[in-house]
């Protein structure tokens, strides 16, 4: 699908940037217990390696990447001795894996493609449930990030991507979905939002606005 799309797009306008579909960093492979031949989801790094083997780099200008920051800062690698004894969500500590780390995931992709293409981060951001009255099921890590953490981590991630030099563009998730959605704590988009349920700016909104934009 990527090859056909790339060829058609470039035939219409060779200046259009084609980004490969960003993978969800799941860090594991699971099969269907009722059908062993069927894979429900695949480790994102394994999937990327198979895409590389099939020549996908010839059919994109930028490699799509995706990462939500869980409850560790953007500059912490998966094997760093980072400690947060107060964290409710313990995935980073109980099940160490590059998938938990924004830094490790992007560098892993970059190294896998040998720097042949830039990365385009089509979604990233840190979730904070502070001030929302709860959190969505499955997003327990949002409890561990304060509103100030969210602001600091989002800004630092932008700074790191500039410093690394292999990220072509990045989209922060999200501006105002808390205000546009059902306005309930269980909305999975709300903890990432830069505004609250009432449309008031959270600290990350001002931090992103004030950060240097070279």
C-alpha positions in Angstrom: 0.0 0.0 0.0 2.8 2.4 0.8 4.6 1.7 -2.5 1.4 2.2 -4.6 0.5 5.4 -2.7 4.0 6.8 -3.0 4.1 6.2 -6.7 0.7 7.7 -7.3 1.4 10.7 -5.1 4.8 11.4 -6.7 3.3 11.1 -10.2 1.0 13.9 -9.4 3.4 16.2 -7.4 7.0 15.1 -6.7 7.3 17.8 -4.0 4.7 16.2 -1.7 6.3 14.7 1.4 5.2 11.1 1.8 5.4 9.8 5.4 5.2 6.1 6.2 2.5 5.1 8.6 3.7 5.7 12.2 3.9 2.5 14.3 2.3 2.1 17.7 5.1 1.3 20.1 3.7 -1.8 21.8 6.9 -3.7 22.4 5.4 -7.2 22.2 3.8 -9.6 19.8 0.6 -11.4 20.5 -1.2 -14.2 18.6 -4.8 -15.1 18.5 -5.3 -18.0 21.1 -8.0 -19.4 18.8 -5.9 -19.2 15.7 -2.1 -19.5 16.2 -1.4 -18.4 12.6 -3.1 -15.1 13.2 -1.1 -12.2 14.8 -3.3 -9.7 16.7 -0.4 -7.2 17.1 3.3 -7.2 16.5 6.2 -5.6 18.3 6.7 -2.3 16.5 10.5 -2.8 16.2 10.0 -6.2 14.6 7.4 -4.8 12.3 9.8 -2.0 11.2 12.6 -4.4 10.6 10.4 -6.5 8.3 9.3 -3.3 6.5 13.0 -2.4 6.0 13.6 -5.9 4.6 10.8 -5.3 2.2 12.4 -2.1 0.9 9.9 0.5 2.4 12.6 3.2 2.6 12.4 3.5 -1.2 8.8 4.6 -0.9 8.8 7.3 1.7 10.5 10.7 2.3 10.1 10.4 6.0 9.6 7.6 8.5 6.6 8.0 10.6 7.0 7.6 14.4 4.6 7.8 17.3 5.1 8.0 21.1 3.2 9.0 24.1 5.6 9.7 26.9 4.0 7.6 29.7 5.4 8.8 33.0 9.2 9.3 32.4 10.9 12.4 31.0 11.8 12.6 27.3 15.5 12.5 27.9 15.4 9.3 30.0 16.5 6.1 28.1 14.9 2.8 28.8 17.9 1.5 30.6 18.8 4.6 32.6 18.8 4.4 36.4 15.9 6.7 36.6 14.0 6.5 40.0 10.5 7.7 40.9 9.3 5.8 44.0 6.1 7.7 44.0 5.0 6.6 40.6 1.7 4.7 40.5 2.3 3.2 37.1 5.4 1.0 37.3 5.8 -0.3 33.7 9.1 1.4 33.2 10.5 -0.3 36.3 8.7 -3.6 36.4 9.0 -4.5 32.8 12.0 -2.6 31.3 11.8 -2.1 27.6 12.7 0.6 25.0 9.0 1.1 24.3 8.5 3.1 27.5 11.1 5.7 26.5 10.5 8.5 24.1 14.2 8.9 23.6 14.9 5.2 23.1 12.1 4.6 20.7 13.1 7.4 18.4 16.8 6.5 18.5 15.9 2.9 17.9 14.0 3.7 14.8 16.8 6.1 13.6 19.4 3.4 14.1 17.3 0.7 12.5 17.1 2.7 9.2 20.8 3.7 9.5 19.8 7.4 9.3 18.8 6.9 5.6 15.6 8.9 6.2 14.5 11.5 8.7 11.8 10.7 11.2 8.4 12.5 11.2 6.8 12.2 14.7 3.1 12.3 13.8 2.0 12.1 17.4 3.7 12.6 20.8 3.0 14.2 24.1 2.6 13.6 27.9 -0.6 13.1 29.6 -1.6 14.6 33.0 -4.8 13.9 34.8 -4.3 16.7 37.3 -7.3 18.9 37.5 -9.5 16.5 35.4 -11.1 14.7 38.3 -9.9 11.2 37.2 -8.2 9.4 34.4 -9.2 7.1 31.5 -8.9 3.3 32.2 -5.6 2.1 30.9 -4.0 5.5 31.3 -2.8 5.1 34.9 0.5 6.8 34.0 -1.4 10.1 33.6 -1.7 10.2 37.4 2.1 10.5 37.7 2.6 13.6 35.6 1.7 16.9 37.1 0.6 19.7 34.9 4.1 21.2 35.3 5.6 17.9 34.3 3.5 17.9 31.2 4.7 21.4 30.3 8.3 20.6 31.0 8.4 17.3 29.1 6.6 18.6 26.0 9.1 21.5 25.7 12.1 19.3 26.4 11.0 16.8 23.8 10.9 19.5 21.2 14.3 20.7 22.2 15.8 17.2 22.1 14.4 16.5 18.6 16.1 19.7 17.4 19.3 18.7 19.0 19.2 15.1 17.6 18.9 16.5 14.1 17.1 13.5 12.5 13.5 14.6 13.2 12.0 16.5 10.3 8.8 17.5 11.9 6.7 16.6 15.0 3.1 17.0 15.9 2.2 17.5 19.6 -0.9 15.7 20.8 -3.2 17.7 21.4 -4.4 21.3 21.6 -8.0 21.3 22.8 -9.6 17.8 22.7 -10.5 18.0 26.4 -12.8 21.0 25.6 -14.1 19.5 22.4 -14.8 16.0 23.7 -17.3 14.6 26.1 -15.6 16.6 29.0 -15.4 13.6 31.3 -12.3 12.2 33.1 -12.5 8.9 31.1 -11.9 10.6 27.8 -8.5 9.2 26.6 -7.7 12.4 24.7 -8.3 14.8 27.6 -5.1 14.2 29.7 -2.9 15.1 26.7 -4.8 18.4 26.0 -3.2 21.8 26.4 -6.5 23.2 27.6 -8.9 21.9 30.2 -12.6 21.0 30.0 -13.6 24.6 30.2 -11.1 25.7 27.5 -8.7 27.3 30.0 -5.0 27.0 29.2 -3.1 24.4 31.1 0.6 25.2 31.9 1.8 23.3 28.8 -0.1 25.8 26.5 2.0 28.7 27.8 5.2 26.8 27.9 4.9 25.7 24.2 4.0 29.3 23.3 7.0 30.7 25.1 9.6 28.2 24.0 12.3 29.1 21.5 11.3 28.3 17.9 14.4 28.6 15.8 
